[in-house]
Amino acid sequence: MVAWTLVFHMIGLVFWLGSLLVVTHILALHTLEESPEARAALGRLESKLLRALAHPGAAIMVITGFILIGHDPDLLRQHWLHAKLLLVVILIALDLRVTFRARAFQEGTIEMTRGECMGLHGAIALVFTAILILALVRPFGPPRHQAGIIGSRQGAVGSLQK
């Protein structure tokens, strides 16, 4: 059960972060576009990516995250998870900023610059990288036991020799 939950957590990650990164890049191109037809097409693409991939991916990721913590509530005592959850909140805020700014830009009520879009792109990539480091390295957690295959073979050989 936990393995499948983790698989869906990663699928949500790919949909959410991949779509946010693509949308911010498309927004940067959109700010430079002169043609009204191309601007309309880029706006539709941005909206579809947010609605169909990014936001469902975020929902999948958050729901599976709660399920994973439910399977191991002791994780809530780990400082690396506290930092990761803070970064997830920041990522949600960045997602909302991209969504609302893109909508207002498409409606013509605000102007966006390529620099703002690429700044959002970089911030999302930076937060994403930090989340991955925290989740994979767990720098503030207790040391992990890494016996692995070599350690278990040596243990088996050692017990046979006794």
SELOLO-398088 format. One record per residue (C-alpha): residue number from 1; residue in one letter; chain; x, y, z. Coordinates in nm, 2 decimals, m for minus. Layout:
BEGIN
REC   num   residu   chaine       c1       c2       c3
REC   NUM        a        A        X        Y        Z
...
END
This chain:
BEGIN
REC   num   residu   chaine       c1       c2       c3
REC     1        m        A     0.00     0.00     0.00
REC     2        v        A     0.27     0.25     0.10
REC     3        a        A     0.47     0.17    m0.22
REC     4        w        A     0.17     0.25    m0.44
REC     5        t        A     0.09     0.56    m0.24
REC     6        l        A     0.45     0.68    m0.30
REC     7        v        A     0.41     0.60    m0.68
REC     8        f        A     0.11     0.83    m0.69
REC     9        h        A     0.29     1.09    m0.48
REC    10        m        A     0.56     1.10    m0.75
REC    11        i        A     0.31     1.11    m1.03
REC    12        g        A     0.15     1.41    m0.87
REC    13        l        A     0.49     1.57    m0.83
REC    14        v        A     0.57     1.52    m1.20
REC    15        f        A     0.23     1.66    m1.31
REC    16        w        A     0.23     1.96    m1.07
REC    17        l        A     0.59     2.07    m1.10
REC    18        g        A     0.63     1.99    m1.46
REC    19        s        A     0.32     2.18    m1.55
REC    20        l        A     0.41     2.48    m1.34
REC    21        l        A     0.75     2.50    m1.50
REC    22        v        A     0.61     2.47    m1.85
REC    23        v        A     0.34     2.73    m1.78
REC    24        t        A     0.59     2.99    m1.65
REC    25        h        A     0.80     2.93    m1.96
REC    26        i        A     0.50     2.97    m2.19
REC    27        l        A     0.39     3.28    m2.00
REC    28        a        A     0.74     3.43    m2.06
REC    29        l        A     0.69     3.37    m2.44
REC    30        h        A     0.34     3.50    m2.41
REC    31        t        A     0.46     3.84    m2.28
REC    32        l        A     0.67     3.88    m2.60
REC    33        e        A     0.40     3.77    m2.85
REC    34        e        A     0.25     4.05    m3.07
REC    35        s        A    m0.02     3.85    m3.26
REC    36        p        A    m0.36     3.85    m3.09
REC    37        e        A    m0.43     3.50    m3.22
REC    38        a        A    m0.11     3.36    m3.09
REC    39        r        A    m0.16     3.54    m2.75
REC    40        a        A    m0.51     3.38    m2.73
REC    41        a        A    m0.38     3.04    m2.81
REC    42        l        A    m0.10     3.07    m2.55
REC    43        g        A    m0.35     3.18    m2.29
REC    44        r        A    m0.57     2.88    m2.36
REC    45        l        A    m0.27     2.65    m2.33
REC    46        e        A    m0.16     2.81    m2.00
REC    47        s        A    m0.51     2.76    m1.86
REC    48        k        A    m0.54     2.40    m1.98
REC    49        l        A    m0.21     2.31    m1.83
REC    50        l        A    m0.30     2.46    m1.49
REC    51        r        A    m0.65     2.31    m1.49
REC    52        a        A    m0.58     1.97    m1.64
REC    53        l        A    m0.24     1.88    m1.51
REC    54        a        A    m0.09     2.12    m1.25
REC    55        h        A    m0.38     2.15    m1.01
REC    56        p        A    m0.49     1.78    m1.02
REC    57        g        A    m0.12     1.69    m0.97
REC    58        a        A    m0.10     1.92    m0.67
REC    59        a        A    m0.42     1.76    m0.53
REC    60        i        A    m0.28     1.41    m0.58
REC    61        m        A     0.05     1.50    m0.42
REC    62        v        A    m0.11     1.66    m0.11
REC    63        i        A    m0.36     1.38    m0.06
REC    64        t        A    m0.10     1.11    m0.10
REC    65        g        A     0.13     1.30     0.13
REC    66        f        A    m0.13     1.29     0.41
REC    67        i        A    m0.18     0.92     0.35
REC    68        l        A     0.20     0.86     0.37
REC    69        i        A     0.22     1.05     0.70
REC    70        g        A    m0.09     0.85     0.82
REC    71        h        A     0.11     0.53     0.76
REC    72        d        A     0.40     0.66     0.97
REC    73        p        A     0.29     0.94     1.21
REC    74        d        A     0.64     0.94     1.36
REC    75        l        A     0.75     1.13     1.05
REC    76        l        A     0.58     1.44     1.20
REC    77        r        A     0.87     1.45     1.46
REC    78        q        A     1.13     1.48     1.18
REC    79        h        A     1.27     1.82     1.12
REC    80        w        A     1.34     1.75     0.76
REC    81        l        A     0.97     1.69     0.71
REC    82        h        A     0.89     2.02     0.88
REC    83        a        A     1.12     2.20     0.63
REC    84        k        A     0.97     2.01     0.34
REC    85        l        A     0.61     2.10     0.44
REC    86        l        A     0.71     2.46     0.47
REC    87        l        A     0.85     2.45     0.12
REC    88        v        A     0.53     2.28     0.00
REC    89        v        A     0.33     2.57     0.14
REC    90        i        A     0.56     2.81    m0.04
REC    91        l        A     0.51     2.61    m0.36
REC    92        i        A     0.13     2.63    m0.32
REC    93        a        A     0.17     3.01    m0.28
REC    94        l        A     0.38     3.02    m0.60
REC    95        d        A     0.12     2.81    m0.78
REC    96        l        A    m0.15     3.05    m0.67
REC    97        r        A     0.05     3.35    m0.78
REC    98        v        A     0.11     3.20    m1.13
REC    99        t        A    m0.25     3.10    m1.16
REC   100        f        A    m0.40     3.44    m1.06
REC   101        r        A    m0.13     3.64    m1.25
REC   102        a        A    m0.18     3.43    m1.57
REC   103        r        A    m0.56     3.47    m1.55
REC   104        a        A    m0.54     3.85    m1.50
REC   105        f        A    m0.28     3.87    m1.78
REC   106        q        A    m0.50     3.67    m2.02
REC   107        e        A    m0.80     3.90    m1.93
REC   108        g        A    m0.58     4.21    m2.00
REC   109        t        A    m0.62     4.36    m1.66
REC   110        i        A    m0.24     4.34    m1.58
REC   111        e        A     0.08     4.33    m1.77
REC   112        m        A     0.35     4.08    m1.70
REC   113        t        A     0.71     4.09    m1.80
REC   114        r        A     0.93     3.81    m1.93
REC   115        g        A     1.15     3.87    m1.62
REC   116        e        A     0.86     3.82    m1.38
REC   117        c        A     0.77     3.49    m1.55
REC   118        m        A     1.13     3.36    m1.55
REC   119        g        A     1.16     3.47    m1.19
REC   120        l        A     0.86     3.26    m1.10
REC   121        h        A     1.01     2.98    m1.31
REC   122        g        A     1.34     3.00    m1.12
REC   123        a        A     1.17     3.02    m0.78
REC   124        i        A     0.95     2.71    m0.85
REC   125        a        A     1.26     2.52    m0.97
REC   126        l        A     1.46     2.62    m0.66
REC   127        v        A     1.18     2.52    m0.42
REC   128        f        A     1.14     2.20    m0.61
REC   129        t        A     1.51     2.12    m0.58
REC   130        a        A     1.51     2.19    m0.21
REC   131        i        A     1.21     1.96    m0.16
REC   132        l        A     1.38     1.68    m0.34
REC   133        i        A     1.70     1.72    m0.14
REC   134        l        A     1.50     1.72     0.19
REC   135        a        A     1.29     1.42     0.09
REC   136        l        A     1.59     1.21    m0.04
REC   137        v        A     1.87     1.31     0.19
REC   138        r        A     1.67     1.38     0.51
REC   139        p        A     1.95     1.60     0.65
REC   140        f        A     1.79     1.68     0.98
REC   141        g        A     1.67     1.32     1.06
REC   142        p        A     1.82     1.04     1.25
REC   143        p        A     2.09     0.84     1.07
REC   144        r        A     1.96     0.58     0.83
REC   145        h        A     2.08     0.22     0.85
REC   146        q        A     2.23     0.13     0.51
REC   147        a        A     2.33    m0.23     0.55
REC   148        g        A     2.22    m0.31     0.20
REC   149        i        A     2.31    m0.62     0.02
REC   150        i        A     2.68    m0.62     0.11
REC   151        g        A     2.60    m0.57     0.48
REC   152        s        A     2.35    m0.85     0.49
REC   153        r        A     2.58    m1.09     0.30
REC   154        q        A     2.87    m1.02     0.53
REC   155        g        A     2.64    m1.08     0.83
REC   156        a        A     2.52    m1.41     0.68
REC   157        v        A     2.88    m1.52     0.61
REC   158        g        A     2.99    m1.41     0.96
REC   159        s        A     2.72    m1.61     1.13
REC   160        l        A     2.80    m1.92     0.92
REC   161        q        A     3.17    m1.90     1.02
REC   162        k        A     3.09    m1.89     1.39
END
